[in-house]
Amino acid sequence: MEGKQQFQVPRVKIGRQGLEISKMGFGCSGLSGIFNDPLPHEQGVSLIVDAFNKGVTFFDTSDAYANGDNEILIGKALKHLPREKVQIASKFGIAGFENGKLLIKGAPEYARKCCEGSLQRLGVDY
Protein backbone atom coordinates (compact mmCIF):
# COMPACT_ATOMS: atom_id res chain seq x y z
CA MET A 1 0.00 0.00 0.00
CA GLU A 2 1.35 3.38 -0.98
CA GLY A 3 1.63 6.14 1.60
CA LYS A 4 -0.91 8.94 1.62
CA GLN A 5 0.11 12.11 -0.13
CA GLN A 6 0.26 15.05 2.25
CA PHE A 7 -1.82 18.04 1.15
CA GLN A 8 0.12 21.31 0.95
CA VAL A 9 -1.63 24.68 0.75
CA PRO A 10 -0.54 26.57 -2.39
CA ARG A 11 1.36 29.84 -2.02
CA VAL A 12 1.01 33.21 -3.74
CA LYS A 13 3.21 36.30 -3.99
CA ILE A 14 1.60 39.55 -2.87
CA GLY A 15 2.80 43.06 -3.51
CA ARG A 16 6.08 44.01 -5.13
CA GLN A 17 8.38 43.25 -2.22
CA GLY A 18 8.51 39.49 -2.79
CA LEU A 19 6.32 38.52 0.16
CA GLU A 20 4.85 35.08 -0.33
CA ILE A 21 1.99 33.74 1.78
CA SER A 22 -0.31 30.75 1.78
CA LYS A 23 -3.38 31.16 -0.44
CA MET A 24 -5.49 29.93 2.46
CA GLY A 25 -5.34 31.70 5.79
CA PHE A 26 -6.30 30.44 9.23
CA GLY A 27 -8.88 32.57 11.05
CA CYS A 28 -8.03 32.12 14.71
CA SER A 29 -11.13 33.62 16.39
CA GLY A 30 -12.73 30.22 16.94
CA LEU A 31 -9.78 29.05 19.02
CA SER A 32 -10.74 31.55 21.73
CA GLY A 33 -14.46 30.94 21.84
CA ILE A 34 -15.75 33.74 19.65
CA PHE A 35 -18.44 31.47 18.18
CA ASN A 36 -17.94 28.36 20.31
CA ASP A 37 -16.32 27.20 23.53
CA PRO A 38 -12.67 28.26 23.74
CA LEU A 39 -9.95 25.66 23.32
CA PRO A 40 -7.21 25.23 25.89
CA HIS A 41 -4.05 26.96 24.64
CA GLU A 42 -2.26 23.63 24.27
CA GLN A 43 -4.87 22.41 21.77
CA GLY A 44 -4.97 25.74 19.93
CA VAL A 45 -1.18 25.73 19.58
CA SER A 46 -1.34 22.18 18.26
CA LEU A 47 -3.90 23.19 15.60
CA ILE A 48 -1.84 26.19 14.49
CA VAL A 49 1.34 24.11 14.24
CA ASP A 50 -0.52 21.41 12.29
CA ALA A 51 -1.94 24.03 9.89
CA PHE A 52 1.57 25.43 9.38
CA ASN A 53 2.90 21.94 8.67
CA LYS A 54 0.24 21.65 5.94
CA GLY A 55 1.40 24.90 4.35
CA VAL A 56 -0.70 27.59 6.05
CA THR A 57 1.53 30.56 6.84
CA PHE A 58 -1.09 33.33 7.16
CA PHE A 59 -2.91 33.59 10.50
CA ASP A 60 -5.64 36.14 11.28
CA THR A 61 -6.46 37.42 14.77
CA SER A 62 -7.59 40.56 16.58
CA ASP A 63 -6.83 42.31 19.83
CA ALA A 64 -10.57 42.05 20.52
CA TYR A 65 -10.70 38.24 20.39
CA ALA A 66 -11.05 37.13 24.01
CA ASN A 67 -9.60 40.47 25.16
CA GLY A 68 -6.21 39.74 23.59
CA ASP A 69 -5.96 36.12 24.74
CA ASN A 70 -6.17 34.93 21.11
CA GLU A 71 -2.96 36.82 20.34
CA ILE A 72 -1.30 35.27 23.40
CA LEU A 73 -2.28 31.81 22.12
CA ILE A 74 -0.84 32.58 18.67
CA GLY A 75 2.33 33.87 20.33
CA LYS A 76 2.72 30.53 22.09
CA ALA A 77 2.36 28.74 18.75
CA LEU A 78 4.97 31.01 17.16
CA LYS A 79 7.54 29.67 19.62
CA HIS A 80 7.23 26.32 17.76
CA LEU A 81 7.43 27.82 14.25
CA PRO A 82 10.04 29.59 12.12
CA ARG A 83 8.93 33.22 12.66
CA GLU A 84 10.31 34.39 9.31
CA LYS A 85 7.90 32.02 7.51
CA VAL A 86 4.72 33.11 9.31
CA GLN A 87 2.53 36.13 8.49
CA ILE A 88 0.05 37.47 11.04
CA ALA A 89 -2.81 39.89 10.50
CA SER A 90 -4.14 41.34 13.73
CA LYS A 91 -7.09 43.66 13.48
CA PHE A 92 -7.76 46.51 15.89
CA GLY A 93 -10.16 49.38 16.35
CA ILE A 94 -12.91 47.84 18.46
CA ALA A 95 -12.61 49.83 21.66
CA GLY A 96 -15.62 48.42 23.50
CA PHE A 97 -19.21 49.52 23.79
CA GLU A 98 -20.68 52.92 24.53
CA ASN A 99 -24.40 53.46 25.07
CA GLY A 100 -25.06 49.96 23.77
CA LYS A 101 -23.20 50.58 20.50
CA LEU A 102 -19.86 49.31 19.29
CA LEU A 103 -17.16 51.92 19.86
CA ILE A 104 -14.67 52.09 16.98
CA LYS A 105 -11.40 54.02 17.26
CA GLY A 106 -8.89 54.59 14.49
CA ALA A 107 -6.90 57.63 15.64
CA PRO A 108 -3.14 57.33 15.05
CA GLU A 109 -2.34 57.29 18.79
CA TYR A 110 -4.87 54.51 19.37
CA ALA A 111 -3.57 52.55 16.36
CA ARG A 112 -0.01 52.74 17.70
CA LYS A 113 -1.13 51.65 21.17
CA CYS A 114 -3.02 48.68 19.67
CA CYS A 115 -0.09 47.64 17.48
CA GLU A 116 2.34 47.80 20.38
CA GLY A 117 -0.04 45.76 22.56
CA SER A 118 -0.50 43.15 19.83
CA LEU A 119 3.26 42.79 19.33
CA GLN A 120 3.68 42.32 23.08
CA ARG A 121 0.91 39.69 23.35
CA LEU A 122 2.23 37.87 20.28
CA GLY A 123 5.75 37.97 21.70
CA VAL A 124 7.23 39.30 18.44
CA ASP A 125 8.91 42.49 17.29
CA TYR A 126 7.40 42.60 13.79
N, C-alpha and C positions, 0 to 999 in steps of 0.2 A: 504494500500500500504506500502510495506516495504521500509525502508530508503536505499539509495544508499550506497554501500560499498565504502569506501575511499581507493584508490590505495596507496600503500606504496612501495617505491623503496627498493628492497632488499639490504642487506649489505654484505660486505666481509671483512675478516681480511687480512691485508697485512703485510709482513715482520714477524719478530720474536718478536717484541716488544709489540704485542697486539693491534696495531692500527687497528681500524675498520672504514671503509668508505662506502659510498653508492656505489653500483655497477655502477650507472649512475652519471656522473658528469654534471655540468652546465657550458658550455662555455659562458663566459660573454662578449666576444668581441662585439656581436651584440647590446648590451645595449648602447654602446657608438658610434654607427654609423660606425663600421668598414666596414660593407657590406650594410648598410641601414641608414636611418635617425636615429640620436641618440634619445634615450628616455629621458624625463626629469628624474632627479634623483629620484623623488618621485615614479614614475612608475617603474623604475628599482629596487628600494628597495622593492616595493610591489611584484614584480615578484620573487626576490630572497627569500623573506620571504615565499611566497607561495610554492616555490620549496622545501624549507627546511621543511615546514609543511607536504609535501608529501613524505619526507624521503631523499631528496637530501642533502648531507652534504659536498660534494666535489665541489668546485667552482674554475674555471680556469680563469686566467687573465694574464696581462702582463703590464710592465711599459710602453710599447710602445703604448698600446691601448689608443687613444685620449690623448697622451702625459701625461699619468698617471691619467687622470680623471676617467678611469674605476676603478682603485684601490680606488679612493676616494669614488665613488659610492658604491663599495662593503663594504668599511669601514662604510659608513652610515647604510647599511643593518645589519652589524655585531652588531650594537648598539641595534638591536631588537632581536638578537639571542643569545643563550647560546654559548659563544666563545669556550668553551671546547668541543663542539660537532660539530664544523665546521672545515673543512680542506680546505686550500687555496693553490693553485699552482700559483705562479706568475713568468712568464718567464722574462728573461732579455737577453741582449746581442746585441740588435739592437741599434746601436749608431747613426743612421742617414744615410745620403747618402754622398758619396764622389765621385766626377767625374761621377755622374749618376749611381753609384752602391751602393748597400746596404752595409753599414759599420757595421761589426760584431766585437764586442770586448768581450773577455772572460778572460782577465788578472785578477789575484786575487784582485788587488786593485779596478778594475772596478766592479767586482762581489760584493765585499763588499759594495761599494758605492751604487750599484743598490739595494741590499738587504736592506740596511739601509733606502733608499728612499722609497722602497715599504712598509716597516713596518710603516714608518711615514704616508704615504698616506692612508694606511689601518687602521691606528689608533690602532695598536696592537703591542705587544712586542715579539710575536712568531708566 
